[in-house]
């Protein structure tokens, strides 16, 4: 495995492309504003903003495509990124130990415990000995033209010693969130939602016409997801994204947005994220769900991913990289048009890692 290190440079805006196919982020022309009174982070302390930046470009011997889009971490010397590696023909996870990035040996072919033939789309970690990843397994049904493929779910877990697979037979999974390993939600294709209570998996469906792009869980009885309608019904205006809420018993439709909505009423974006206390809607801007069900814009910029380590250290990435130090949002303008798009971020409050896609390679921005 080879790592190329260099300094970052960037000058102008860029389109948010190259993200995982199942995250349907609608991008608009970029314009950044400060909070203008809408900063909802309650803090009187200022977080760190003066970072010295470097980059690592991940590659794998003989590989043409290295697409890492998910990132989690537990300290500046314990960070994971996950995604696709075309040389192996399956999902790959890299680990950063404070010095270098190394690919993990997950499959039996590599000396691991997991059968090969899968991709990874999302990760959730509670500690360095309790990490989950989800994705899809691919099966070839026909070896004669036309080739026919199908897939099913992938759920794997790391206990600090080894990665093992939790047997499952659902549709391919695209996202995961939870409050503990005894209370996890996963979502995927054809409206599939799966809950894990620490012992058993239970599946639910919000409707086969939906492709779940993201899940955000606050508590056992408070979670949200967005389902993108894959197969437009009649009338055509039913095409779009639907927000669902889980109240402890079932998933219920809350609201929807469509490209044909002419009311110009701001609702929610195409992805959701939770900091453990509140739910945020992402893309085409960042909005916070307020009591009463209204959304309040806190950052006017196309953002697809967020992370918060404290009230004085919140990050938002997408078309560009933004940081809130507890007082206001600011952009690091040097990182526009550096790569195709920033797909994830992790910070421990002192060091920050931002993962993105650059052509057929993954670039990880490291700020100290």
C-alpha positions, 0 to 999 in steps of 0.5 A: 500500500502506497501513500502519497503525501503533499500540500493542499492547494485550491482556488475556486468552487467545484461540483460535489460529485463522486459520492457513493451512488446511493446518496442523492445529493442535489447541489446548487451554486455555492454561496456561504453565509455566516449565521446571521443570528441563526447559530444554534450552538450554545457555547461561549468558548472558541474552538481551534481554527488555525490548522496546518494541513497535509494530505494522504492519497490512498492507493492499493497495489494494482488498483485503479479505483480506491473510493473511501467515502465513510469515516469514523474515529476515536482519537487522532491515532485511531481513525477508519475510512471505508469504501470500495477497492476495485483491485479486490473487487469489494469493500475495503477499510483503512485504519490510521494509527497516528503515523500511516494508513493501512488496509485491513485484512477483512476477507478469508482470502486476505486472512480475515474471517469474512467471505469475499464479494461485498461493498461497504457503504456506511460505518458507525462506531461507539468505541475502538472495540465496538465498530459496525459497517454495512453494505451489500453482497453481490451475487452473479446469477448468470454467467452467460450474456446477458450477465445478471447480478443481484445483491443482499445485505452486509453487516460486519462488526469489530470487537477490538480483535477481529471483524466478523459478519452478522448473518443477514438476508435483506436488501443491500444496506446504504446507511447506519446509525444508532445510540449503542450496539444494542440499539442500531438502525440500518437502511437500504434499498427497496425501503428496507430498514433493519433494527438490531437490539444486541441479539436479533435483527428485525426488518421493517419496510417503508415501501419498496419504491424508496431508496433510503439515503440516510438514518439519524437516531437520537434515542430509542424512540426518536429516529429519522430517515429519508427515503428517495422515491426510486420509481415515480408514481402517477402523478409525477409530482410524487417523485422526490424525498420523503422524511420518516420518523420512528417514535418507538413503534413504527416508521411514519411519514412526516413530510415530503419534498419534490422538484415540482414544489413551487411553494418555495417553503423550506422543509428538509434536505436529501440527507439527515444527520444527528449529533445525539441531541438534534436532527439536521437536514443536509443539502442543499443547505444545513437546517436544524429541526426545531420543536414544532417540526419547523426547520431552521437554516444554520448554514447556507451551503450545499453540505452532505456530511457533518461531525461534531466533537463538542459545542466549539468544534462542528464540521460540515463538508460537501462542496467545501469545508466549513467549521463552527468554533462555537460562535460562527461558521467559516469556510476554508476557501483553499479547499474548493475545487481541490478534488471531486467532493468531500464525503466525510469528516472526523475531528477529536477537537484538536486534529481533523480528518476530511475524506474526499474523492479525487478522480479514481483515488481517495484523498484524506485531508489532515489538519493539526 
